[in-house]
Amino acid sequence: MCTLAVYTRAWRDLPLLVAANRDEFYDRPAVSPELLGQGRAFGGRDLRAGGSWLAVGRAGVVVGVLNRRTERPADPRCLSRGALCVALAEESSLQGALERLRAEDPAAYNPFNLLVAARDEAWVAQNRSERMSLERLDPGLHLLTNLDLNDVTCERISRSTHRFAELVPRFERDHDRGALVDSLHLILADHQVAVDDRKPTDQLCIHTPGYGTRSSSLVWMDTDGPPTFLHAPGPPCRSAYGRVELPWPPAPEISA
């Protein structure tokens, strides 16, 4: 269970911004962002299956994957969703990543939700095992958890949408990157208060005995140049974001 907010073409001078919390069992080992796959992707690595939950490609493809809620337990025989995340990020264009995704067999994977985006375009795939839908996102804010895209029946989406949405006109007015990062940090660090009736897993920043928010990341793309990657190595309520330098020189512009 994770939370991902994507702002696609919401601002002229900041055409893509992805804000994500990674929620996982504490005993599942992982490392902070590093080179992945064949060296053309960069992101956190899951040490159990070798994939990633959020990866940025050298060509400017950004991919985030979330497990999708299902009544059935995950099938360990299925292919790694995290490995798919890395493979898509390594593609040389957004179009190449979409073509590869369309060619995948939905039944080969446990259910997932997946963002694949570049500077000028963003898509979400929702794989229910028996079929996979692929939707191009309209300009603006979109929220993704382990249910449907922008699903207001999800407590985390219904309670945070207005907080994420109010940042659109604020940044359009102020163009203050630091204030935008600070505001996203506060939202992603959300906890219940004493009089709140929410379950711990309804929060954006989760803390339970065996499971919780393990890290948080912000990735954005300006109108040109390479992506910017900020990473908090622990839950955002206790960890600051630090800029992670991408290990490549700026790549040529890619077209969606």
C-alpha positions as CSV (number, residue, x, y, z in Angstrom):
1,M,0.0,0.0,0.0
2,C,1.6,3.3,-1.2
3,T,0.5,6.8,-2.1
4,L,1.5,8.5,-5.3
5,A,0.4,12.0,-6.3
6,V,1.2,13.1,-9.9
7,Y,0.9,16.7,-11.2
8,T,1.1,16.4,-15.0
9,R,1.1,19.7,-17.0
10,A,-0.4,21.4,-14.0
11,W,2.1,24.3,-14.3
12,R,3.9,25.7,-17.4
13,D,7.3,25.8,-15.9
14,L,7.0,22.5,-14.0
15,P,5.3,20.1,-16.3
16,L,5.7,16.9,-14.2
17,L,5.9,16.4,-10.5
18,V,5.6,13.0,-8.7
19,A,5.3,12.8,-4.9
20,A,5.3,9.3,-3.4
21,N,5.4,7.5,-0.1
22,R,6.6,3.9,-0.1
23,D,4.8,1.6,2.4
24,E,6.2,-1.8,3.0
25,F,6.8,-4.5,5.6
26,Y,9.8,-3.5,7.8
27,D,11.5,-6.9,7.3
28,R,11.6,-6.5,3.5
29,P,15.1,-5.2,2.8
30,A,15.7,-2.3,0.4
31,V,18.3,0.4,-0.3
32,S,18.1,4.1,-1.2
33,P,18.2,5.3,-4.8
34,E,21.0,3.8,-7.0
35,L,21.7,2.7,-10.5
36,L,19.3,0.0,-11.6
37,G,19.0,-2.6,-14.3
38,Q,21.4,-2.0,-17.2
39,G,22.5,1.3,-15.8
40,R,19.8,3.3,-17.6
41,A,17.4,3.7,-14.6
42,F,17.8,5.1,-11.1
43,G,15.8,4.6,-8.0
44,G,15.4,2.7,-4.8
45,R,16.0,-1.0,-5.0
46,D,14.0,-3.8,-3.4
47,L,16.6,-6.4,-2.3
48,R,14.2,-9.3,-2.3
49,A,13.1,-9.2,-5.9
50,G,15.6,-6.7,-7.3
51,G,13.1,-4.2,-8.7
52,S,12.1,-0.7,-7.7
53,W,8.9,1.1,-6.7
54,L,9.9,4.4,-8.3
55,A,12.5,4.7,-11.0
56,V,13.7,7.5,-13.3
57,G,15.2,6.7,-16.7
58,R,18.2,8.3,-18.4
59,A,15.9,9.3,-21.2
60,G,13.4,11.0,-18.9
61,V,10.8,8.3,-18.3
62,V,9.5,8.2,-14.8
63,V,7.8,5.0,-13.5
64,G,6.1,4.3,-10.2
65,V,4.4,1.0,-9.3
66,L,2.0,0.2,-6.5
67,N,0.5,-3.2,-5.5
68,R,-3.2,-3.3,-6.1
69,R,-5.7,-4.4,-3.5
70,T,-7.1,-7.9,-4.2
71,E,-9.1,-10.5,-2.3
72,R,-6.6,-13.2,-3.3
73,P,-3.1,-13.5,-1.8
74,A,-0.2,-12.6,-4.1
75,D,1.0,-15.5,-6.3
76,P,4.8,-15.9,-5.8
77,R,5.1,-17.5,-9.2
78,C,4.2,-14.2,-11.0
79,L,6.8,-11.9,-12.5
80,S,8.2,-9.1,-10.4
81,R,6.2,-5.8,-10.6
82,G,9.3,-3.9,-9.4
83,A,11.4,-5.4,-12.2
84,L,8.8,-4.2,-14.7
85,C,9.1,-0.7,-13.2
86,V,12.8,-0.7,-13.9
87,A,12.4,-2.1,-17.4
88,L,9.9,0.5,-18.4
89,A,12.1,3.3,-17.0
90,E,15.0,2.1,-19.0
91,E,13.2,2.6,-22.3
92,S,14.5,5.3,-24.6
93,S,11.2,7.1,-24.8
94,L,7.8,7.3,-23.2
95,Q,6.3,5.8,-26.4
96,G,8.7,2.8,-26.1
97,A,7.7,2.3,-22.5
98,L,4.0,2.3,-23.4
99,E,4.5,-0.1,-26.2
100,R,6.4,-2.5,-23.9
101,L,3.6,-2.2,-21.3
102,R,0.9,-2.9,-23.8
103,A,2.8,-6.1,-24.9
104,E,2.9,-7.5,-21.3
105,D,0.6,-10.3,-20.4
106,P,-1.6,-9.1,-17.5
107,A,-1.9,-12.6,-16.1
108,A,1.9,-12.8,-15.7
109,Y,1.8,-10.3,-12.8
110,N,0.0,-9.9,-9.6
111,P,-2.4,-6.9,-9.7
112,F,-0.8,-3.5,-9.8
113,N,-1.3,0.2,-10.5
114,L,1.5,1.8,-12.5
115,L,2.4,5.4,-13.5
116,V,4.6,5.9,-16.6
117,A,5.3,9.5,-17.4
118,A,7.5,12.0,-19.1
119,R,7.7,15.8,-19.4
120,D,4.7,16.2,-21.7
121,E,2.5,13.2,-21.0
122,A,1.5,10.7,-18.3
123,W,-0.4,7.4,-18.2
124,V,-1.7,5.1,-15.6
125,A,-2.0,1.3,-16.1
126,Q,-4.4,-0.6,-13.8
127,N,-3.7,-4.3,-14.0
128,R,-6.4,-6.6,-12.5
129,S,-4.6,-9.8,-13.7
130,E,-7.4,-10.8,-16.1
131,R,-7.1,-7.5,-18.0
132,M,-5.1,-4.3,-17.9
133,S,-6.5,-0.8,-18.7
134,L,-4.3,2.1,-19.7
135,E,-5.4,5.7,-19.3
136,R,-3.8,8.9,-20.5
137,L,-4.0,11.5,-17.7
138,D,-5.6,14.9,-18.2
139,P,-3.6,17.9,-17.2
140,G,-3.7,18.5,-13.4
141,L,-3.5,16.5,-10.2
142,H,-4.1,12.7,-10.0
143,L,-3.8,10.4,-7.0
144,L,-3.1,6.7,-7.0
145,T,-3.1,4.2,-4.1
146,N,-3.9,0.4,-4.2
147,L,-7.5,1.1,-5.5
148,D,-8.7,2.8,-8.7
149,L,-7.1,6.0,-10.0
150,N,-8.5,9.0,-8.1
151,D,-10.8,6.7,-6.1
152,V,-12.6,8.8,-3.5
153,T,-13.6,5.6,-1.6
154,C,-9.9,5.4,-0.6
155,E,-9.6,7.2,2.8
156,R,-6.1,8.5,1.9
157,I,-7.3,10.0,-1.4
158,S,-10.6,11.4,0.0
159,R,-8.9,13.1,2.9
160,S,-5.8,14.5,1.1
161,T,-7.1,15.5,-2.4
162,H,-7.9,19.1,-1.4
163,R,-4.5,19.5,0.3
164,F,-2.7,18.3,-2.8
165,A,-5.0,20.3,-5.1
166,E,-4.6,23.6,-3.3
167,L,-0.9,23.6,-4.2
168,V,-1.8,24.1,-7.9
169,P,-2.9,27.7,-7.7
170,R,-0.5,28.5,-4.9
171,F,2.6,27.5,-7.0
172,E,1.1,29.1,-10.1
173,R,1.0,32.4,-8.1
174,D,4.2,32.2,-6.1
175,H,6.6,29.9,-8.1
176,D,8.3,29.0,-4.9
177,R,9.9,25.6,-5.2
178,G,11.0,25.5,-1.6
179,A,7.5,26.2,-0.3
180,L,6.1,23.6,-2.7
181,V,8.5,20.9,-1.3
182,D,7.7,21.9,2.3
183,S,4.0,21.7,1.6
184,L,4.3,18.3,0.0
185,H,6.4,17.1,2.9
186,L,3.7,18.1,5.4
187,I,1.0,16.3,3.4
188,L,3.0,13.1,2.9
189,A,3.8,13.1,6.7
190,D,0.1,13.2,7.6
191,H,-0.9,11.3,10.8
192,Q,-4.1,10.8,12.6
193,V,-4.9,13.0,15.7
194,A,-6.2,11.7,19.0
195,V,-9.8,12.3,18.1
196,D,-9.5,10.8,14.7
197,D,-11.3,7.6,13.9
198,R,-9.1,6.5,11.0
199,K,-7.2,3.2,11.0
200,P,-3.4,3.5,11.0
201,T,-3.3,2.4,7.3
202,D,-5.6,5.2,6.3
203,Q,-2.8,7.7,6.9
204,L,-0.4,8.9,4.3
205,C,2.4,8.2,6.7
206,I,1.8,4.8,8.2
207,H,3.2,3.3,11.4
208,T,2.2,-0.2,12.6
209,P,4.2,-2.9,14.4
210,G,5.3,-4.7,11.3
211,Y,4.4,-2.4,8.4
212,G,4.7,1.2,7.5
213,T,6.0,4.1,5.4
214,R,9.6,3.2,4.7
215,S,10.7,6.2,2.5
216,S,9.4,9.1,0.5
217,S,10.4,10.7,-2.8
218,L,9.8,13.8,-4.9
219,V,10.6,13.7,-8.6
220,W,10.0,16.6,-11.0
221,M,10.9,17.8,-14.5
222,D,11.3,21.3,-15.6
223,T,10.6,22.5,-19.1
224,D,14.1,21.3,-20.0
225,G,17.1,19.6,-18.4
226,P,17.3,16.4,-16.4
227,P,14.8,15.4,-13.7
228,T,15.3,16.4,-10.1
229,F,15.1,13.6,-7.5
230,L,14.6,14.3,-3.8
231,H,14.6,11.4,-1.3
232,A,13.8,10.9,2.3
233,P,15.3,7.6,3.5
234,G,12.7,7.1,6.3
235,P,9.1,8.1,7.0
236,P,8.6,11.7,6.0
237,C,7.4,12.6,9.6
238,R,11.0,11.8,10.7
239,S,13.2,12.2,7.6
240,A,14.2,15.2,5.6
241,Y,14.3,15.2,1.8
242,G,17.8,15.4,0.3
243,R,18.7,15.9,-3.3
244,V,20.0,12.8,-5.0
245,E,22.3,13.6,-8.0
246,L,21.4,11.5,-11.0
247,P,24.5,9.6,-12.3
248,W,24.3,10.7,-16.0
249,P,24.9,13.8,-18.0
250,P,21.7,15.4,-19.3
251,A,20.1,13.2,-22.0
252,P,18.8,14.5,-25.3
253,E,15.2,15.7,-25.3
254,I,12.7,12.9,-25.9
255,S,9.3,13.2,-27.4
256,A,6.2,11.6,-25.9
